[in-house]
């Protein structure tokens, strides 16, 4: 079986090709799957996509018309996929339901610490042999409060690190995580968490109920010197409201590994282009904002697990089996997803 994989990063490619070696041939492409690139997949029964693929109804129809029966997405999130359209087309959709939560949690902490201790500003200075400390003062995190929105596997991993720093722990989620409670986390209403936390981190899926959960009102409720980190999904934050908040001189800093409109920019070299996204361009002008390109998951461990799960999804599809990663199986969409 020959498989075409879209959006394959250079460092990811050897993992993907090694995992399928002796099983199937993989055609690895660095272009992302969307309506313009979908014709490339004609004749491939199995297509593997990446997190920023556009798998709306029109793209799925083009893939199905070309003979695609399985889409194996190499990510946990699937808000980019029209599952009902896939079911109507008789397709199967698989994802990666789990990979190292430590990869994302540790990166979220990397952003938080870099912001708190002004690491980017400091390294930019010292490269020019400017060794002043002006404007580089941070704060001890011990004794301060971490607010964790979303306490699943990644949120729990973040909480464990916060506990190691000696922070007070506030959490908000639909259900309490008993392992977070054991660490001393207090589950509180979201409004209280926003008002009391010195460090706020987002680890929520992007669904209708969480889209722009950090809006103008949520930002207004935060402390003026709070740190905000998002390593989950860009759509959790109303970015225009965030820009207005920063323009008002509020928040110590913001760390973003994701952005609402990232599909047009992230994973590409845009250094020679005119950036027509005024919101992103404005964000990048703030010295207390650190933006990275959706790399929180990008560790050897996590990528290895993602690739292994993708291989399992392919093998189970070919053997007419299902597994916990399958969102749609041969046109059958779980009732809870409709």
C-alpha positions as CSV (number, residue, x, y, z in Angstrom):
1,X,0.0,0.0,0.0
2,X,1.3,3.5,-0.9
3,X,0.3,6.3,1.5
4,X,0.6,10.0,0.9
5,X,1.4,12.1,3.9
6,X,0.9,15.9,3.9
7,X,2.5,18.6,6.0
8,X,5.5,16.4,7.0
9,X,8.2,18.4,8.8
10,X,11.8,17.8,7.9
11,X,12.6,16.5,11.4
12,X,9.5,14.3,11.3
13,X,10.1,12.6,8.0
14,X,12.6,10.0,9.1
15,X,10.4,8.9,12.0
16,X,7.4,8.5,9.6
17,X,9.3,6.6,6.9
18,X,11.1,4.4,9.4
19,X,7.9,3.4,11.1
20,X,6.3,2.4,7.8
21,X,9.4,0.7,6.4
22,X,8.7,-2.9,5.5
23,X,4.9,-2.3,5.8
24,X,3.9,0.4,3.3
25,X,5.5,3.0,1.1
26,X,5.1,6.6,2.2
27,X,5.2,9.6,0.0
28,X,6.1,12.5,2.3
29,X,5.1,16.0,1.3
30,X,5.9,19.3,3.0
31,X,2.7,21.0,1.5
32,X,-0.4,21.1,3.7
33,X,-3.6,19.4,2.7
34,X,-6.3,21.8,1.5
35,X,-8.6,22.4,-1.5
36,X,-5.6,23.3,-3.7
37,X,-3.4,20.3,-2.8
38,X,-6.2,17.7,-2.5
39,X,-5.8,16.6,-6.2
40,X,-2.3,15.3,-5.3
41,X,-4.0,12.5,-3.2
42,X,-6.0,11.1,-6.2
43,X,-5.5,7.4,-6.3
44,X,-4.3,7.1,-2.7
45,X,-6.6,5.0,-0.5
46,X,-4.9,6.3,2.7
47,X,-4.0,9.9,3.3
48,X,-2.2,11.2,6.4
49,X,-2.7,14.9,7.3
50,X,-1.2,17.3,9.8
51,X,-2.7,19.6,12.4
52,X,-3.2,22.6,10.1
53,X,-4.9,20.7,7.2
54,X,-8.2,22.0,5.9
55,X,-10.5,19.0,5.9
56,X,-13.8,20.8,5.3
57,X,-16.6,19.2,3.3
58,X,-15.3,20.4,-0.1
59,X,-11.8,19.0,0.5
60,X,-13.3,15.7,1.8
61,X,-15.5,15.4,-1.3
62,X,-12.4,15.9,-3.5
63,X,-10.5,13.2,-1.6
64,X,-13.4,10.7,-1.6
65,X,-13.8,11.3,-5.4
66,X,-10.1,10.4,-5.8
67,X,-10.5,7.2,-4.0
68,X,-9.4,8.1,-0.4
69,X,-11.0,5.9,2.2
70,X,-8.9,6.7,5.3
71,X,-7.6,10.0,6.6
72,X,-5.1,9.4,9.4
73,X,-4.4,12.8,11.0
74,X,-1.2,13.1,13.0
75,X,-2.6,15.2,15.8
76,X,-5.0,15.1,18.7
77,X,-7.2,18.0,17.7
78,X,-9.7,17.5,15.0
79,X,-11.6,20.8,14.9
80,X,-10.3,21.2,11.3
81,X,-12.3,18.1,10.1
82,X,-16.0,18.0,9.1
83,X,-16.8,14.7,10.7
84,X,-20.4,14.6,9.5
85,X,-19.3,15.2,5.9
86,X,-16.7,12.4,6.2
87,X,-19.4,10.0,7.6
88,X,-21.8,10.9,4.7
89,X,-19.0,10.1,2.3
90,X,-18.3,6.7,3.9
91,X,-14.8,7.6,4.9
92,X,-12.8,6.7,8.0
93,X,-11.1,9.4,10.1
94,X,-8.4,8.6,12.6
95,X,-6.4,10.8,14.9
96,X,-3.8,10.5,17.7
97,X,-5.8,10.5,20.9
98,X,-2.8,10.5,23.1
99,X,0.9,11.4,23.0
100,X,3.4,12.7,25.6
101,X,1.6,15.4,27.7
102,X,5.0,16.4,29.1
103,X,6.1,17.8,25.7
104,X,3.3,20.4,25.7
105,X,3.3,21.1,29.4
106,X,7.1,21.6,29.5
107,X,7.0,23.9,26.6
108,X,4.2,25.9,28.2
109,X,6.4,26.3,31.1
110,X,9.3,27.3,28.8
111,X,7.1,30.2,27.5
112,X,6.1,31.2,31.0
113,X,9.6,31.3,32.4
114,X,11.0,33.1,29.3
115,X,8.4,35.8,29.7
116,X,8.7,36.1,33.5
117,X,12.5,36.4,33.4
118,X,12.7,38.4,30.1
119,X,14.9,35.9,28.5
120,X,14.4,36.9,24.9
121,X,15.0,40.6,25.7
122,X,18.2,39.6,27.6
123,X,19.6,37.4,24.9
124,X,19.0,40.0,22.2
125,X,20.9,42.5,24.3
126,X,23.8,40.4,25.2
127,X,24.3,39.4,21.6
128,X,25.1,43.1,21.1
129,X,27.3,43.1,24.3
130,X,24.7,45.1,26.2
131,X,24.8,43.6,29.7
132,X,22.6,46.0,31.5
133,X,19.8,44.7,33.8
134,X,17.4,47.5,33.1
135,X,13.9,46.2,32.4
136,X,14.8,42.5,33.1
137,X,13.4,42.1,36.6
138,X,11.1,39.1,37.0
139,X,9.3,37.6,39.9
140,X,9.6,34.5,42.1
141,X,6.9,32.0,41.2
142,X,7.0,30.3,44.5
143,X,4.0,31.3,46.6
144,X,2.2,32.8,43.6
145,X,-0.9,31.3,42.0
146,X,-1.1,29.2,38.8
147,X,-4.5,29.0,37.1
148,X,-5.0,26.0,34.9
149,X,-7.9,26.1,32.4
150,X,-8.3,22.4,31.4
151,X,-6.8,19.8,33.7
152,X,-6.6,16.7,31.4
153,X,-3.3,15.0,30.8
154,X,-1.5,18.1,29.7
155,X,-3.0,20.3,32.3
156,X,-2.1,17.7,35.0
157,X,1.5,17.6,33.8
158,X,1.6,21.4,33.9
159,X,0.1,21.3,37.4
160,X,2.8,18.9,38.6
161,X,5.5,21.3,37.5
162,X,3.7,24.2,39.2
163,X,3.5,22.2,42.4
164,X,7.2,21.7,42.1
165,X,7.7,25.4,42.0
166,X,5.7,25.8,45.2
167,X,2.8,27.6,43.6
168,X,-0.8,27.8,44.8
169,X,-3.0,25.9,42.3
170,X,-6.4,26.8,40.9
171,X,-8.2,24.7,38.3
172,X,-11.2,24.9,36.1
173,X,-12.7,22.1,34.0
174,X,-15.9,20.3,33.5
175,X,-14.7,17.5,35.8
176,X,-12.1,17.5,38.5
177,X,-8.9,15.6,38.0
178,X,-8.3,13.7,41.3
179,X,-4.6,13.7,40.7
180,X,-4.6,17.5,40.5
181,X,-6.6,17.6,43.7
182,X,-4.0,15.4,45.4
183,X,-1.4,18.1,44.5
184,X,-3.5,20.7,46.3
185,X,-5.4,22.2,43.4
186,X,-8.6,23.9,44.2
187,X,-11.3,23.9,41.5
188,X,-13.0,27.2,41.3
189,X,-15.3,29.1,39.0
190,X,-13.6,30.5,35.9
191,X,-14.1,34.1,37.0
192,X,-12.3,33.5,40.3
193,X,-9.4,31.8,38.6
194,X,-9.0,34.6,36.1
195,X,-9.1,37.2,38.9
196,X,-6.6,35.5,41.3
197,X,-4.1,33.7,39.1
198,X,-0.6,35.2,38.5
199,X,0.0,32.7,35.7
200,X,-2.9,31.5,33.5
201,X,-2.4,28.6,31.1
202,X,-4.8,27.1,28.6
203,X,-5.1,23.3,28.0
204,X,-8.6,23.0,26.5
205,X,-9.8,21.5,23.3
206,X,-11.3,23.9,20.7
207,X,-15.0,23.2,20.6
208,X,-18.1,25.5,20.5
209,X,-18.1,26.0,24.2
210,X,-14.5,27.0,24.5
211,X,-14.0,29.1,21.3
212,X,-12.7,32.5,22.4
213,X,-13.1,31.6,26.0
214,X,-10.5,34.2,26.7
215,X,-12.4,37.2,25.4
216,X,-12.4,40.9,26.3
217,X,-14.3,40.2,29.5
218,X,-12.0,37.4,30.6
219,X,-8.9,39.6,29.9
220,X,-10.4,42.4,31.8
221,X,-10.9,40.1,34.8
222,X,-7.2,39.2,34.9
223,X,-4.6,40.9,37.1
224,X,-2.8,43.7,35.4
225,X,0.5,41.8,35.9
226,X,-0.7,38.3,35.0
227,X,1.1,36.1,32.6
228,X,-1.0,34.3,29.9
229,X,0.2,31.2,28.1
230,X,-1.6,29.3,25.3
231,X,-0.1,26.1,23.9
232,X,-3.4,24.5,23.0
233,X,-5.5,26.1,20.2
234,X,-5.4,29.6,18.9
235,X,-9.1,29.9,18.8
236,X,-9.3,29.9,22.5
237,X,-8.3,33.5,22.6
238,X,-9.9,36.5,21.0
239,X,-6.7,37.9,19.6
240,X,-8.0,41.3,18.8
241,X,-9.2,41.7,22.4
242,X,-5.7,40.5,23.5
243,X,-4.0,43.2,21.4
244,X,-6.3,45.9,22.9
245,X,-5.4,44.6,26.4
246,X,-1.7,44.8,25.6
247,X,-2.0,48.2,24.1
248,X,-3.6,49.4,27.4
249,X,-0.3,48.3,29.1
250,X,-1.9,45.4,30.9
251,X,-0.3,41.9,31.5
252,X,3.3,41.1,32.3
253,X,3.5,39.1,29.2
254,X,1.9,36.6,26.9
255,X,3.3,33.3,25.5
256,X,1.5,32.0,22.4
257,X,2.5,28.7,20.6
258,X,-0.8,28.9,18.7
259,X,-2.8,31.6,16.8
260,X,-6.3,31.9,15.5
261,X,-5.2,32.2,11.9
262,X,-2.0,30.2,12.1
263,X,-2.7,27.9,9.2
264,X,-1.7,30.7,6.8
265,X,1.6,31.3,8.5
266,X,2.9,28.6,10.8
267,X,5.3,26.0,9.4
268,X,6.1,28.3,6.5
269,X,9.0,30.7,5.8
270,X,7.3,34.1,5.5
271,X,10.4,36.2,6.1
272,X,10.4,37.7,2.6
273,X,6.6,38.2,2.4
274,X,4.4,41.1,3.3
275,X,2.3,40.0,6.2
276,X,-1.3,41.1,5.6
277,X,-2.6,39.9,9.0
278,X,-2.7,43.1,11.0
279,X,-3.5,41.4,14.2
280,X,-0.6,39.0,14.0
281,X,1.7,41.8,12.9
282,X,0.7,44.0,15.9
283,X,1.2,41.1,18.3
284,X,4.7,40.7,17.2
285,X,5.5,44.3,18.0
286,X,5.0,43.9,21.8
287,X,8.2,43.2,23.6
288,X,6.4,41.2,26.3
289,X,4.8,38.8,23.8
290,X,6.6,35.6,22.7
291,X,5.1,33.8,19.7
292,X,6.3,30.4,18.6
293,X,5.0,28.3,15.7
294,X,3.0,25.5,17.2
295,X,6.1,23.5,18.3
296,X,5.0,22.6,21.9
297,X,4.4,19.0,20.8
298,X,7.6,18.7,18.8
299,X,9.8,16.4,20.8
300,X,11.4,13.1,19.8
301,X,9.2,11.3,22.3
302,X,5.9,12.9,21.2
303,X,6.6,12.6,17.5
304,X,7.5,9.0,17.9
305,X,4.3,8.3,19.7
306,X,2.3,10.2,17.1
307,X,3.8,8.2,14.3
308,X,3.3,4.9,16.1
309,X,-0.4,5.7,16.6
310,X,-0.7,6.7,12.9
311,X,0.8,3.4,11.9
312,X,-1.7,1.6,14.1
313,X,-4.6,3.5,12.6
314,X,-3.5,2.5,9.1
315,X,-3.0,-1.2,10.0
316,X,-6.4,-1.4,11.9
317,X,-8.1,0.2,8.9
318,X,-6.6,-2.3,6.5
319,X,-7.6,-5.2,8.8
320,X,-11.1,-3.9,9.2
321,X,-10.6,-3.2,12.9
322,X,-11.4,-0.1,14.9
323,X,-9.6,1.5,17.8
324,X,-10.0,4.5,20.3
325,X,-8.3,6.8,17.7
326,X,-11.1,6.4,15.1
327,X,-13.5,9.3,15.0
328,X,-15.4,7.9,12.0
329,X,-15.2,4.3,10.9
330,X,-16.3,3.6,7.3
331,X,-19.0,6.2,7.5
332,X,-20.1,5.4,11.0
333,X,-20.0,8.4,13.2
334,X,-20.5,7.8,17.0
335,X,-23.9,9.1,18.1
336,X,-22.2,11.4,20.7
337,X,-20.4,13.2,18.0
338,X,-23.5,14.1,16.0
